[in-house]
Amino acid sequence: MAGHPTPHFHNDAGHAKIEIGVKEFMCVGANPPFDHPHVFLDMGDDSEKVCPYCSTLYVYNAALGAFETKPEGCAYHATTTWA
């Protein structure tokens, strides 16, 4: 994914699995302030990956776009405010 932003995903709702459209991504756990360290995960040749921090099961779904999820609403979009 060189040259492209790495998608970040969260699991605030505690879903059993989240389908995503990429194999390289970051898991943040829940939304801040309840997040865990933002960890980079790579499925490699596999079609699923479990986050070692929050145990969320991510499953690759080629029909989804890079920032789409099933169930919907699990893409994390950071909002930065500067003082």
N, CA, C and O atoms as a printed pandas DataFrame, in Angstrom:
     atom_number atom_name residue_name chain_id  residue_number  x_coord  y_coord  z_coord
0              1         N          MET        A               1    0.816   -1.191    0.000
1              2        CA          MET        A               1    0.000    0.000    0.000
2              3         C          MET        A               1    0.858    1.251    0.000
3              4         O          MET        A               1    0.408    2.307    0.445
4              5         N          ALA        A               2    2.045    1.153   -0.475
5              6        CA          ALA        A               2    2.937    2.305   -0.501
6              7         C          ALA        A               2    2.287    3.453   -1.264
7              8         O          ALA        A               2    1.703    3.263   -2.331
8              9         N          GLY        A               3    2.402    4.644   -0.694
9             10        CA          GLY        A               3    1.841    5.810   -1.336
10            11         C          GLY        A               3    0.374    6.045   -1.022
11            12         O          GLY        A               3   -0.216    7.007   -1.514
12            13         N          HIS        A               4   -0.221    5.182   -0.212
13            14        CA          HIS        A               4   -1.623    5.316    0.165
14            15         C          HIS        A               4   -1.723    5.354    1.688
15            16         O          HIS        A               4   -0.908    4.743    2.379
16            17         N          PRO        A               5   -2.716    6.068    2.211
17            18        CA          PRO        A               5   -2.885    6.070    3.670
18            19         C          PRO        A               5   -3.301    4.676    4.154
19            20         O          PRO        A               5   -4.042    3.967    3.473
20            21         N          THR        A               6   -2.823    4.305    5.312
21            22        CA          THR        A               6   -3.174    3.012    5.893
22            23         C          THR        A               6   -4.512    3.139    6.613
23            24         O          THR        A               6   -4.641    3.951    7.529
24            25         N          PRO        A               7   -5.508    2.353    6.217
25            26        CA          PRO        A               7   -6.802    2.427    6.892
26            27         C          PRO        A               7   -6.682    2.006    8.360
27            28         O          PRO        A               7   -5.923    1.098    8.700
28            29         N          HIS        A               8   -7.438    2.678    9.212
29            30        CA          HIS        A               8   -7.511    2.360   10.636
30            31         C          HIS        A               8   -8.937    1.903   10.937
31            32         O          HIS        A               8   -9.898    2.453   10.399
32            33         N          PHE        A               9   -9.066    0.900   11.793
33            34        CA          PHE        A               9  -10.381    0.383   12.149
34            35         C          PHE        A               9  -10.516    0.279   13.661
35            36         O          PHE        A               9   -9.526    0.131   14.377
36            37         N          HIS        A              10  -11.766    0.359   14.141
37            38        CA          HIS        A              10  -12.054    0.249   15.572
38            39         C          HIS        A              10  -13.217   -0.715   15.774
39            40         O          HIS        A              10  -13.929   -1.059   14.831
40            41         N          ASN        A              11  -13.394   -1.144   17.022
41            42        CA          ASN        A              11  -14.482   -2.061   17.349
42            43         C          ASN        A              11  -15.183   -1.602   18.623
43            44         O          ASN        A              11  -15.233   -2.342   19.606
44            45         N          ASP        A              12  -15.717   -0.399   18.612
45            46        CA          ASP        A              12  -16.440    0.141   19.761
46            47         C          ASP        A              12  -17.619   -0.737   20.174
47            48         O          ASP        A              12  -17.901   -0.879   21.364
48            49         N          ALA        A              13  -18.301   -1.319   19.207
49            50        CA          ALA        A              13  -19.529   -2.073   19.480
50            51         C          ALA        A              13  -19.272   -3.509   19.930
51            52         O          ALA        A              13  -20.208   -4.202   20.327
52            53         N          GLY        A              14  -18.029   -3.963   19.875
53            54        CA          GLY        A              14  -17.713   -5.321   20.305
54            55         C          GLY        A              14  -18.205   -6.398   19.350
55            56         O          GLY        A              14  -18.672   -7.449   19.790
56            57         N          HIS        A              15  -18.107   -6.150   18.055
57            58        CA          HIS        A              15  -18.539   -7.129   17.048
58            59         C          HIS        A              15  -17.678   -8.389   17.129
59            60         O          HIS        A              15  -16.494   -8.318   17.461
60            61         N          ALA        A              16  -18.277   -9.540   16.826
61            62        CA          ALA        A              16  -17.539  -10.805   16.811
62            63         C          ALA        A              16  -16.500  -10.810   15.692
63            64         O          ALA        A              16  -15.414  -11.366   15.856
64            65         N          LYS        A              17  -16.831  -10.188   14.544
65            66        CA          LYS        A              17  -15.872  -10.056   13.439
66            67         C          LYS        A              17  -16.207   -8.807   12.658
67            68         O          LYS        A              17  -17.341   -8.326   12.657
68            69         N          ILE        A              18  -15.182   -8.295   11.993
69            70        CA          ILE        A              18  -15.349   -7.130   11.126
70            71         C          ILE        A              18  -14.731   -7.470    9.778
71            72         O          ILE        A              18  -13.560   -7.839    9.697
72            73         N          GLU        A              19  -15.520   -7.343    8.731
73            74        CA          GLU        A              19  -15.015   -7.560    7.378
74            75         C          GLU        A              19  -14.457   -6.242    6.863
75            76         O          GLU        A              19  -15.074   -5.188    7.020
76            77         N          ILE        A              20  -13.268   -6.316    6.239
77            78        CA          ILE        A              20  -12.607   -5.122    5.709
78            79         C          ILE        A              20  -12.101   -5.401    4.296
79            80         O          ILE        A              20  -11.952   -6.557    3.900
80            81         N          GLY        A              21  -11.839   -4.338    3.541
81            82        CA          GLY        A              21  -11.436   -4.477    2.142
82            83         C          GLY        A              21   -9.948   -4.369    1.894
83            84         O          GLY        A              21   -9.526   -4.177    0.754
84            85         N          VAL        A              22   -9.136   -4.490    2.947
85            86        CA          VAL        A              22   -7.676   -4.425    2.811
86            87         C          VAL        A              22   -7.039   -5.523    3.652
87            88         O          VAL        A              22   -7.661   -6.071    4.562
88            89         N          LYS        A              23   -5.790   -5.831    3.331
89            90        CA          LYS        A              23   -5.057   -6.827    4.105
90            91         C          LYS        A              23   -3.987   -6.213    4.997
91            92         O          LYS        A              23   -3.424   -6.896    5.852
92            93         N          GLU        A              24   -3.704   -4.932    4.804
93            94        CA          GLU        A              24   -2.755   -4.194    5.644
94            95         C          GLU        A              24   -3.505   -3.020    6.243
95            96         O          GLU        A              24   -4.078   -2.209    5.515
96            97         N          PHE        A              25   -3.505   -2.922    7.570
97            98        CA          PHE        A              25   -4.331   -1.930    8.242
98            99         C          PHE        A              25   -3.846   -1.712    9.672
99           100         O          PHE        A              25   -2.923   -2.380   10.140
100          101         N          MET        A              26   -4.481   -0.773   10.351
101          102        CA          MET        A              26   -4.177   -0.526   11.756
102          103         C          MET        A              26   -5.448   -0.750   12.564
103          104         O          MET        A              26   -6.541   -0.370   12.143
104          105         N          CYS        A              27   -5.293   -1.370   13.728
105          106        CA          CYS        A              27   -6.397   -1.522   14.671
106          107         C          CYS        A              27   -6.136   -0.567   15.825
107          108         O          CYS        A              27   -5.022   -0.490   16.343
108          109         N          VAL        A              28   -7.183    0.165   16.224
109          110        CA          VAL        A              28   -7.061    1.097   17.345
110          111         C          VAL        A              28   -7.852    0.614   18.557
111          112         O          VAL        A              28   -7.864    1.279   19.593
112          113         N          GLY        A              29   -8.511   -0.533   18.439
113          114        CA          GLY        A              29   -9.332   -1.045   19.531
114          115         C          GLY        A              29  -10.666   -0.335   19.528
115          116         O          GLY        A              29  -11.492   -0.558   18.643
116          117         N          ALA        A              30  -10.882    0.520   20.511
117          118        CA          ALA        A              30  -12.077    1.361   20.578
118          119         C          ALA        A              30  -11.664    2.792   20.243
119          120         O          ALA        A              30  -10.476    3.095   20.128
120          121         N          ASN        A              31  -12.632    3.644   20.093
121          122        CA          ASN        A              31  -12.305    5.053   19.848
122          123         C          ASN        A              31  -11.688    5.677   21.093
123          124         O          ASN        A              31  -12.048    5.305   22.210
124          125         N          PRO        A              32  -10.756    6.628   20.915
125          126        CA          PRO        A              32  -10.158    7.314   22.061
126          127         C          PRO        A              32  -11.247    7.942   22.934
127          128         O          PRO        A              32  -12.247    8.425   22.403
128          129         N          PRO        A              33  -11.085    7.946   24.202
129          130        CA          PRO        A              33   -9.865    7.650   24.959
130          131         C          PRO        A              33   -9.734    6.190   25.368
131          132         O          PRO        A              33   -8.878    5.865   26.190
132          133         N          PHE        A              34  -10.556    5.298   24.820
133          134        CA          PHE        A              34  -10.546    3.890   25.211
134          135         C          PHE        A              34   -9.774    3.012   24.232
135          136         O          PHE        A              34   -9.931    1.791   24.234
136          137         N          ASP        A              35   -8.946    3.625   23.402
137          138        CA          ASP        A              35   -8.176    2.889   22.403
138          139         C          ASP        A              35   -6.989    2.179   23.038
139          140         O          ASP        A              35   -6.596    2.467   24.168
140          141         N          HIS        A              36   -6.427    1.237   22.273
141          142        CA          HIS        A              36   -5.174    0.601   22.660
142          143         C          HIS        A              36   -4.091    1.134   21.725
143          144         O          HIS        A              36   -4.410    1.886   20.805
144          145         N          PRO        A              37   -2.824    0.774   21.925
145          146        CA          PRO        A              37   -1.801    1.237   20.968
146          147         C          PRO        A              37   -2.241    0.909   19.538
147          148         O          PRO        A              37   -2.706   -0.198   19.264
148          149         N          HIS        A              38   -2.094    1.860   18.649
149          150        CA          HIS        A              38   -2.505    1.672   17.262
150          151         C          HIS        A              38   -1.514    0.733   16.591
151          152         O          HIS        A              38   -0.392    1.126   16.271
152          153         N          VAL        A              39   -1.936   -0.511   16.380
153          154        CA          VAL        A              39   -1.044   -1.574   15.923
154          155         C          VAL        A              39   -1.270   -1.855   14.434
155          156         O          VAL        A              39   -2.406   -1.960   13.973
156          157         N          PHE        A              40   -0.153   -1.975   13.690
157          158        CA          PHE        A              40   -0.197   -2.315   12.270
158          159         C          PHE        A              40   -0.352   -3.823   12.141
159          160         O          PHE        A              40    0.393   -4.587   12.755
160          161         N          LEU        A              41   -1.318   -4.245   11.343
161          162        CA          LEU        A              41   -1.553   -5.674   11.119
162          163         C          LEU        A              41   -1.500   -5.969    9.623
163          164         O          LEU        A              41   -1.961   -5.170    8.807
164          165         N          ASP        A              42   -0.941   -7.107    9.277
165          166        CA          ASP        A              42   -0.789   -7.532    7.883
166          167         C          ASP        A              42   -1.261   -8.974    7.774
167          168         O          ASP        A              42   -0.697   -9.857    8.421
168          169         N          MET        A              43   -2.284   -9.226    6.969
169          170        CA          MET        A              43   -2.804  -10.580    6.802
170          171         C          MET        A              43   -1.905  -11.457    5.948
171          172         O          MET        A              43   -1.995  -12.683    6.014
172          173         N          GLY        A              44   -1.044  -10.852    5.154
173          174        CA          GLY        A              44   -0.193  -11.642    4.270
174          175         C          GLY        A              44   -1.045  -12.458    3.305
175          176         O          GLY        A              44   -1.935  -11.915    2.649
176          177         N          ASP        A              45   -0.777  -13.758    3.218
177          178        CA          ASP        A              45   -1.531  -14.642    2.326
178          179         C          ASP        A              45   -2.837  -15.132    2.952
179          180         O          ASP        A              45   -3.650  -15.762    2.277
180          181         N          ASP        A              46   -3.037  -14.846    4.230
181          182        CA          ASP        A              46   -4.247  -15.291    4.918
182          183         C          ASP        A              46   -5.415  -14.364    4.599
183          184         O          ASP        A              46   -5.230  -13.306    3.999
184          185         N          SER        A              47   -6.606  -14.761    4.999
185          186        CA          SER        A              47   -7.786  -13.935    4.760
186          187         C          SER        A              47   -8.401  -13.424    6.060
187          188         O          SER        A              47   -9.487  -12.845    6.054
188          189         N          GLU        A              48   -7.700  -13.640    7.176
189          190        CA          GLU        A              48   -8.177  -13.100    8.437
190          191         C          GLU        A              48   -7.017  -12.874    9.399
191          192         O          GLU        A              48   -5.946  -13.467    9.267
192          193         N          LYS        A              49   -7.264  -11.996   10.373
193          194        CA          LYS        A              49   -6.230  -11.654   11.351
194          195         C          LYS        A              49   -6.910  -11.235   12.644
195          196         O          LYS        A              49   -7.911  -10.519   12.620
196          197         N          VAL        A              50   -6.370  -11.677   13.772
197          198        CA          VAL        A              50   -6.879  -11.297   15.083
198          199         C          VAL        A              50   -5.936  -10.263   15.684
199          200         O          VAL        A              50   -4.720  -10.455   15.700
200          201         N          CYS        A              51   -6.500   -9.172   16.176
201          202        CA          CYS        A              51   -5.686   -8.141   16.827
202          203         C          CYS        A              51   -5.162   -8.688   18.151
203          204         O          CYS        A              51   -5.942   -9.193   18.957
204          205         N          PRO        A              52   -3.852   -8.597   18.389
205          206        CA          PRO        A              52   -3.281   -9.137   19.627
206          207         C          PRO        A              52   -3.659   -8.329   20.873
207          208         O          PRO        A              52   -3.499   -8.820   21.990
208          209         N          TYR        A              53   -4.153   -7.114   20.703
209          210        CA          TYR        A              53   -4.531   -6.285   21.852
210          211         C          TYR        A              53   -5.986   -6.480   22.253
211          212         O          TYR        A              53   -6.275   -6.711   23.427
212          213         N          CYS        A              54   -6.911   -6.390   21.291
213          214        CA          CYS        A              54   -8.344   -6.404   21.624
214          215         C          CYS        A              54   -9.070   -7.667   21.163
215          216         O          CYS        A              54  -10.260   -7.835   21.430
216          217         N          SER        A              55   -8.358   -8.549   20.476
217          218        CA          SER        A              55   -8.908   -9.826   19.994
218          219         C          SER        A              55  -10.005   -9.671   18.942
219          220         O          SER        A              55  -10.788  -10.596   18.730
220          221         N          THR        A              56  -10.071   -8.520   18.286
221          222        CA          THR        A              56  -11.025   -8.351   17.192
222          223         C          THR        A              56  -10.580   -9.205   16.012
223          224         O          THR        A              56   -9.413   -9.176   15.623
224          225         N          LEU        A              57  -11.517   -9.970   15.439
225          226        CA          LEU        A              57  -11.242  -10.772   14.256
226          227         C          LEU        A              57  -11.570   -9.937   13.030
227          228         O          LEU        A              57  -12.715   -9.532   12.829
228          229         N          TYR        A              58  -10.552   -9.681   12.211
229          230        CA          TYR        A              58  -10.728   -8.962   10.947
230          231         C          TYR        A              58  -10.690   -9.980    9.816
231          232         O          TYR        A              58   -9.796  -10.824    9.764
232          233         N          VAL        A              59  -11.665   -9.898    8.907
233          234        CA          VAL        A              59  -11.779  -10.829    7.790
234          235         C          VAL        A              59  -11.748  -10.033    6.491
235          236         O          VAL        A              59  -12.496   -9.069    6.329
236          237         N          TYR        A              60  -10.885  -10.438    5.571
237          238        CA          TYR        A              60  -10.761   -9.759    4.279
238          239         C          TYR        A              60  -11.964  -10.056    3.405
239          240         O          TYR        A              60  -12.366  -11.210    3.258
240          241         N          ASN        A              61  -12.538   -9.006    2.823
241          242        CA          ASN        A              61  -13.656   -9.113    1.890
242          243         C          ASN        A              61  -13.300   -8.260    0.680
243          244         O          ASN        A              61  -13.354   -7.032    0.748
244          245         N          ALA        A              62  -12.934   -8.907   -0.433
245          246        CA          ALA        A              62  -12.472   -8.203   -1.633
246          247         C          ALA        A              62  -13.546   -7.305   -2.243
247          248         O          ALA        A              62  -13.222   -6.437   -3.053
248          249         N          ALA        A              63  -14.804   -7.489   -1.881
249          250        CA          ALA        A              63  -15.882   -6.667   -2.430
250          251         C          ALA        A              63  -15.962   -5.293   -1.755
251          252         O          ALA        A              63  -16.673   -4.409   -2.233
252          253         N          LEU        A              64  -15.237   -5.112   -0.650
253          254        CA          LEU        A              64  -15.268   -3.847    0.078
254          255         C          LEU        A              64  -14.132   -2.931   -0.353
255          256         O          LEU        A              64  -13.066   -3.400   -0.751
256          257         N          GLY        A              65  -14.361   -1.631   -0.275
257          258        CA          GLY        A              65  -13.317   -0.649   -0.528
258          259         C          GLY        A              65  -12.380   -0.558    0.657
259          260         O          GLY        A              65  -12.639   -1.155    1.702
260          261         N          ALA        A              66  -11.294    0.181    0.506
261          262        CA          ALA        A              66  -10.253    0.266    1.534
262          263         C          ALA        A              66  -10.754    0.791    2.874
263          264         O          ALA        A              66  -10.227    0.405    3.918
264          265         N          PHE        A              67  -11.748    1.651    2.868
265          266        CA          PHE        A              67  -12.241    2.232    4.114
266          267         C          PHE        A              67  -13.677    1.802    4.435
267          268         O          PHE        A              67  -14.359    2.449    5.230
268          269         N          GLU        A              68  -14.126    0.714    3.818
269          270        CA          GLU        A              68  -15.464    0.175    4.071
270          271         C          GLU        A              68  -15.372   -1.003    5.033
271          272         O          GLU        A              68  -14.374   -1.724    5.051
272          273         N          THR        A              69  -16.415   -1.193    5.827
273          274        CA          THR        A              69  -16.464   -2.318    6.756
274          275         C          THR        A              69  -17.865   -2.926    6.776
275          276         O          THR        A              69  -18.853   -2.266    6.453
276          277         N          LYS        A              70  -17.921   -4.177    7.158
277          278        CA          LYS        A              70  -19.175   -4.859    7.479
278          279         C          LYS        A              70  -18.985   -5.445    8.864
279          280         O          LYS        A              70  -18.098   -6.280    9.038
280          281         N          PRO        A              71  -19.751   -5.063    9.836
281          282        CA          PRO        A              71  -20.802   -4.057    9.792
282          283         C          PRO        A              71  -20.239   -2.662    9.539
283          284         O          PRO        A              71  -19.060   -2.401    9.775
284          285         N          GLU        A              72  -21.088   -1.786    9.063
285          286        CA          GLU        A              72  -20.667   -0.416    8.764
286          287         C          GLU        A              72  -20.275    0.331   10.033
287          288         O          GLU        A              72  -20.704   -0.011   11.135
288          289         N          GLY        A              73  -19.452    1.359    9.851
289          290        CA          GLY        A              73  -19.118    2.249   10.947
290          291         C          GLY        A              73  -17.893    1.884   11.754
291          292         O          GLY        A              73  -17.675    2.448   12.826
292          293         N          CYS        A              74  -17.083    0.950   11.265
293          294        CA          CYS        A              74  -15.893    0.535   12.011
294          295         C          CYS        A              74  -14.601    1.155   11.487
295          296         O          CYS        A              74  -13.524    0.866   12.008
296          297         N          ALA        A              75  -14.696    2.004   10.462
297          298        CA          ALA        A              75  -13.513    2.727    9.987
298          299         C          ALA        A              75  -13.251    3.869   10.961
299          300         O          ALA        A              75  -14.170    4.591   11.348
300          301         N          TYR        A              76  -12.000    4.023   11.348
301          302        CA          TYR        A              76  -11.615    5.069   12.299
302          303         C          TYR        A              76  -11.060    6.250   11.527
303          304         O          TYR        A              76  -10.163    6.092   10.699
304          305         N          HIS        A              77  -11.591    7.431   11.796
305          306        CA          HIS        A              77  -11.128    8.662   11.173
306          307         C          HIS        A              77  -10.677    9.603   12.285
307          308         O          HIS        A              77  -11.503   10.170   13.000
308          309         N          ALA        A              78   -9.398    9.763   12.423
309          310        CA          ALA        A              78   -8.845   10.605   13.493
310          311         C          ALA        A              78   -9.215   12.057   13.244
311          312         O          ALA        A              78   -9.210   12.541   12.112
312          313         N          THR        A              79   -9.530   12.720   14.313
313          314        CA          THR        A              79   -9.757   14.160   14.244
314          315         C          THR        A              79   -8.701   14.812   15.113
315          316         O          THR        A              79   -8.616   14.552   16.313
316          317         N          THR        A              80   -7.915   15.646   14.505
317          318        CA          THR        A              80   -6.826   16.319   15.214
318          319         C          THR        A              80   -7.183   17.780   15.397
319          320         O          THR        A              80   -7.586   18.464   14.456
320          321         N          THR        A              81   -7.027   18.239   16.618
321          322        CA          THR        A              81   -7.225   19.654   16.871
322          323         C          THR        A              81   -5.922   20.208   17.434
323          324         O          THR        A              81   -5.307   19.605   18.313
324          325         N          TRP        A              82   -5.522   21.324   16.934
325          326        CA          TRP        A              82   -4.279   21.958   17.369
326          327         C          TRP        A              82   -4.616   23.191   18.187
327          328         O          TRP        A              82   -5.448   24.007   17.789
328          329         N          ALA        A              83   -3.969   23.318   19.323
329          330        CA          ALA        A              83   -4.225   24.470   20.190
330          331         C          ALA        A              83   -3.391   25.655   19.754
331          332         O          ALA        A              83   -3.468   26.722   20.363
